[in-house]
Amino acid sequence: MAKMLPSDAEPKRLTKRRRESSLWWMYLPSVLLVFLFIIYPFFDGIRISLTNWNGFSQIYDYVGLEQYKRMFADPDTWLVVKNTLLYGIGSAILQNIIGLGYALLLNQTLKIRSLTRTIIYLPVIISPIVMGYIWYFFFAYQGGALNDIISWLGMEPVNALGNPDLNPFIIVFVNTFQFVGVAMIIYLAGLQSISKDYYEAANIDGASSWSKFKNITLPLLMPAITINIVINIIGGLKLFDVIVSLTNGGPGNASQSMSTFMYSLYFARQDAGYAATQGVLMAVIILVLSMAALIYFKRKEVEA
């Protein structure tokens, strides 16, 4: 009886398995870094949130959900959550509207397009805490440039950074000013990837500028909008540096974000367990909002 020879499919299958196995080994360093610096600290933070640890002592007790009960009963929690949502959503809206406007302008044929793009993007490369101090000396009550101008005009100086109804919006403005260049660059790349054939066909049909923007530019720019919205929301919800340099969370807790509030709880009040509880809440808010934005805008994307 003749011996059956193995088919060519088996060696190919083995080669494919070896290739996939080698690729998994290449992923391993990245997976370990993610586990070490993201996954492990997150779950360790959940563990700490179940304790009354002060952040320094080696002795602490597990108190179950007491810190979570305390958090939801704390009026400061809802104040900093409100501020955090303002910083995240407010910055995202402004950065995308202004960034898209800049991108549409710079997508035209302008002699100084490269220079203008550089000037708009320049604040991005400055450290956020430095940017905060730059604007602090503009808005400061004593010796601030704004009050110098107001006094020169014969009006009473304003304590903008000391006004709890105003300073959160100043923080949104400064954050928007610094990072609008990122949104502009992403939108500019998206605009330049849209084929001009669509616009030529629309011109033949006599479409207006608004009609072309609404029916061509906006739908085909949706992937860039998705990226920008998610990045801006996450960045705004984690805002820390600018707040510290502008108001340090004051007056009181009026301009605290969840990041600065956690910092204050841990280092100033030595209440690490409660700080970890606030951190868990912030992680949940960021996850829910960013995933909701991602899913919503992904559904709006169309094939070019």
Legacy VTK file of the C-alpha trace (Angstrom):
# vtk DataFile Version 3.0
C-alpha trace
ASCII
DATASET POLYDATA
POINTS 304 float
0.000 0.000 0.000
1.451 3.372 -1.061
2.471 5.768 1.712
0.411 9.025 1.724
2.472 12.194 1.399
1.554 15.183 3.587
-0.138 18.049 1.771
1.504 21.477 1.303
-1.126 23.032 3.565
0.389 21.626 6.776
3.877 23.248 6.421
2.214 26.563 5.514
-0.012 26.335 8.583
2.996 25.676 10.820
4.889 28.608 9.289
1.912 30.910 9.918
1.683 29.774 13.551
5.421 30.416 14.087
5.057 33.897 12.577
2.065 34.713 14.796
3.925 33.378 17.831
6.934 35.598 17.108
4.627 38.619 16.733
3.114 37.958 20.155
6.607 37.952 21.674
7.192 41.376 20.070
4.003 42.679 21.734
5.105 41.463 25.157
7.235 44.515 26.199
4.356 46.896 25.401
1.857 44.706 27.238
4.140 44.572 30.288
4.547 48.374 30.303
0.775 48.880 30.073
0.233 46.412 32.890
2.980 47.919 35.057
2.070 51.599 34.659
-1.696 51.547 33.935
-3.534 48.345 34.859
-1.712 47.545 38.117
-1.851 51.139 39.509
-5.560 51.341 38.642
-6.491 48.182 40.536
-4.156 49.102 43.373
-5.973 52.452 43.524
-9.265 50.588 43.901
-7.713 48.610 46.778
-6.506 51.807 48.475
-9.967 53.353 48.074
-11.274 50.639 50.403
-8.927 51.739 53.203
-8.416 54.695 55.551
-4.725 55.009 54.605
-3.190 58.442 55.163
-0.631 58.015 52.371
2.438 57.655 54.600
1.822 55.259 57.481
2.391 51.516 57.078
-0.641 50.871 59.294
-4.161 51.252 57.916
-7.526 49.498 58.043
-9.893 48.285 55.362
-13.166 50.162 55.723
-15.128 48.656 52.831
-17.314 51.144 50.957
-17.201 53.829 53.647
-15.034 56.116 51.504
-17.512 55.823 48.611
-20.421 56.702 50.913
-18.422 59.677 52.149
-17.639 60.733 48.584
-21.256 60.766 47.394
-22.328 62.674 50.517
-19.548 65.273 50.116
-20.757 68.516 48.426
-17.166 69.194 47.306
-17.357 66.058 45.152
-20.177 67.450 43.049
-18.479 70.841 42.781
-15.254 69.345 41.414
-17.203 66.967 39.139
-19.082 69.965 37.719
-15.816 71.831 37.176
-14.170 68.775 35.620
-17.043 68.339 33.162
-16.829 72.045 32.310
-13.086 71.772 31.660
-13.460 68.595 29.600
-16.576 69.311 27.544
-16.106 73.101 27.355
-12.511 72.806 26.159
-13.462 70.100 23.655
-16.223 72.230 22.106
-14.104 75.390 21.857
-10.965 73.641 20.624
-12.875 71.848 17.884
-14.845 74.865 16.687
-11.839 77.212 16.665
-9.449 74.510 15.409
-11.765 73.685 12.508
-12.076 77.383 11.684
-8.293 77.770 11.615
-7.929 74.626 9.482
-10.496 75.841 6.935
-8.678 79.172 6.713
-5.219 77.618 6.376
-6.462 75.118 3.809
-6.786 78.053 1.427
-3.882 79.377 -0.629
-2.271 81.952 1.665
1.219 83.449 1.363
1.799 83.288 5.127
0.088 79.928 5.684
3.182 78.188 7.103
3.980 81.079 9.445
0.375 81.308 10.667
0.213 77.570 11.293
3.458 77.731 13.296
2.216 80.637 15.434
-1.084 78.870 16.222
0.679 75.600 17.093
3.493 77.235 19.094
1.668 77.249 22.506
1.364 73.455 22.345
5.119 73.008 22.865
5.098 75.163 26.023
4.695 73.347 29.346
1.090 73.731 30.611
2.270 74.968 34.012
4.418 77.628 32.318
1.479 78.604 30.122
-0.649 78.924 33.254
1.844 81.296 34.872
2.058 83.376 31.678
-1.698 83.924 31.783
-1.614 84.352 35.570
0.451 87.524 35.130
-2.133 88.734 32.626
-5.189 88.135 34.852
-3.577 88.801 38.285
-5.329 91.396 40.433
-2.099 93.037 41.609
0.146 94.051 38.707
-1.717 92.011 36.089
-1.662 93.307 32.511
-5.460 93.178 32.261
-5.977 95.436 35.279
-3.250 97.777 34.076
-5.206 98.246 30.856
-8.502 98.639 32.745
-6.976 101.220 35.114
-5.527 103.117 32.156
-9.060 103.294 30.726
-10.262 104.755 34.039
-12.250 101.746 35.225
-12.132 99.746 38.445
-9.760 96.718 38.424
-11.343 93.246 38.482
-10.276 90.222 40.526
-10.903 87.736 37.718
-8.947 84.830 39.236
-10.551 85.383 42.644
-14.088 85.285 41.257
-15.484 81.733 41.668
-18.099 82.365 38.977
-15.489 83.465 36.435
-12.213 81.667 37.029
-13.365 78.214 35.782
-14.129 79.819 32.417
-10.700 81.497 32.397
-9.158 78.050 32.879
-11.187 76.719 29.921
-10.013 79.686 27.831
-6.323 79.149 28.680
-6.528 75.393 28.023
-8.260 76.068 24.696
-5.701 78.698 23.715
-2.834 76.296 24.367
-4.124 73.170 22.642
-6.270 74.493 19.791
-3.219 73.985 17.555
-3.489 70.210 17.956
-7.094 70.235 16.715
-6.093 72.536 13.845
-3.311 70.195 12.635
-5.582 67.128 12.729
-8.367 68.951 10.871
-5.899 70.319 8.326
-4.649 66.792 7.612
-8.261 65.632 7.248
-9.145 68.466 4.856
-6.131 67.801 2.662
-7.086 64.130 2.365
-10.504 64.954 0.846
-10.476 64.546 -2.926
-11.076 67.756 -4.893
-13.282 65.772 -7.314
-16.182 66.084 -4.858
-15.924 69.872 -4.827
-15.589 70.081 -8.607
-18.745 68.009 -9.029
-20.547 70.227 -6.506
-19.425 73.357 -8.389
-20.867 71.956 -11.586
-24.182 71.428 -9.785
-24.067 75.029 -8.512
-23.771 74.134 -4.819
-23.175 76.991 -2.365
-20.171 77.149 0.000
-22.363 76.187 2.966
-23.860 73.264 1.043
-20.390 71.970 0.135
-19.265 72.275 3.747
-22.384 70.563 5.106
-22.627 67.737 2.572
-18.989 67.112 1.621
-16.489 68.563 4.091
-18.232 67.738 7.362
-19.156 64.086 6.611
-15.710 63.272 5.181
-14.024 65.065 8.085
-15.835 62.950 10.671
-12.823 60.659 11.429
-10.782 63.763 12.323
-13.689 65.067 14.414
-13.849 61.738 16.274
-10.126 61.830 17.083
-10.211 65.465 18.182
-13.300 65.150 20.361
-11.995 62.106 22.228
-8.491 63.573 22.719
-9.858 66.943 23.870
-12.378 65.410 26.292
-9.773 63.167 27.917
-7.229 65.999 28.139
-9.751 68.445 29.597
-11.077 65.982 32.165
-7.514 65.355 33.424
-6.647 69.066 33.603
-4.170 69.788 36.399
-1.157 72.016 35.589
-3.019 75.081 34.340
-5.332 75.074 37.365
-2.417 74.866 39.809
-0.584 77.788 38.221
-3.643 80.004 37.671
-5.783 79.581 40.791
-4.404 76.580 42.737
-8.014 75.412 42.871
-9.237 78.497 44.725
-10.836 80.423 46.124
-11.676 77.498 48.392
-12.484 74.636 46.036
-14.236 76.857 43.485
-11.971 75.979 40.540
-10.728 72.544 41.614
-10.777 69.740 39.077
-10.861 66.132 40.188
-7.094 65.898 39.555
-6.218 68.902 41.736
-8.741 67.819 44.379
-7.090 64.385 44.608
-3.678 66.058 44.911
-4.972 68.250 47.740
-6.563 65.300 49.547
-3.417 63.201 49.356
-0.671 65.720 50.155
-2.396 68.536 52.055
-4.960 66.526 54.020
-3.074 63.198 54.116
-6.259 61.362 53.148
-4.983 58.896 50.558
-7.917 56.485 50.845
-10.413 59.208 50.026
-8.140 60.562 47.263
-8.071 57.103 45.680
-11.879 57.004 45.810
-12.020 60.295 43.908
-9.526 58.816 41.424
-11.764 55.830 40.766
-14.708 58.160 40.125
-12.612 60.262 37.742
-11.490 57.159 35.833
-15.108 56.048 35.451
-16.191 59.501 34.210
-13.347 59.644 31.667
-14.068 56.109 30.465
-17.821 56.675 30.092
-17.580 60.061 28.356
-14.733 59.132 26.015
-16.338 55.828 25.001
-19.730 57.497 24.489
-18.128 60.173 22.290
-16.129 57.566 20.369
-19.158 55.360 19.677
-21.395 58.318 18.737
-18.992 59.952 16.302
-17.820 56.636 14.836
-21.415 55.987 13.759
-21.393 59.336 11.939
-18.369 58.460 9.819
-18.874 57.736 6.117
-16.737 56.010 3.509
-14.861 58.408 1.211
LINES 1 305
304 0 1 2 3 4 5 6 7 8 9 10 11 12 13 14 15 16 17 18 19 20 21 22 23 24 25 26 27 28 29 30 31 32 33 34 35 36 37 38 39 40 41 42 43 44 45 46 47 48 49 50 51 52 53 54 55 56 57 58 59 60 61 62 63 64 65 66 67 68 69 70 71 72 73 74 75 76 77 78 79 80 81 82 83 84 85 86 87 88 89 90 91 92 93 94 95 96 97 98 99 100 101 102 103 104 105 106 107 108 109 110 111 112 113 114 115 116 117 118 119 120 121 122 123 124 125 126 127 128 129 130 131 132 133 134 135 136 137 138 139 140 141 142 143 144 145 146 147 148 149 150 151 152 153 154 155 156 157 158 159 160 161 162 163 164 165 166 167 168 169 170 171 172 173 174 175 176 177 178 179 180 181 182 183 184 185 186 187 188 189 190 191 192 193 194 195 196 197 198 199 200 201 202 203 204 205 206 207 208 209 210 211 212 213 214 215 216 217 218 219 220 221 222 223 224 225 226 227 228 229 230 231 232 233 234 235 236 237 238 239 240 241 242 243 244 245 246 247 248 249 250 251 252 253 254 255 256 257 258 259 260 261 262 263 264 265 266 267 268 269 270 271 272 273 274 275 276 277 278 279 280 281 282 283 284 285 286 287 288 289 290 291 292 293 294 295 296 297 298 299 300 301 302 303
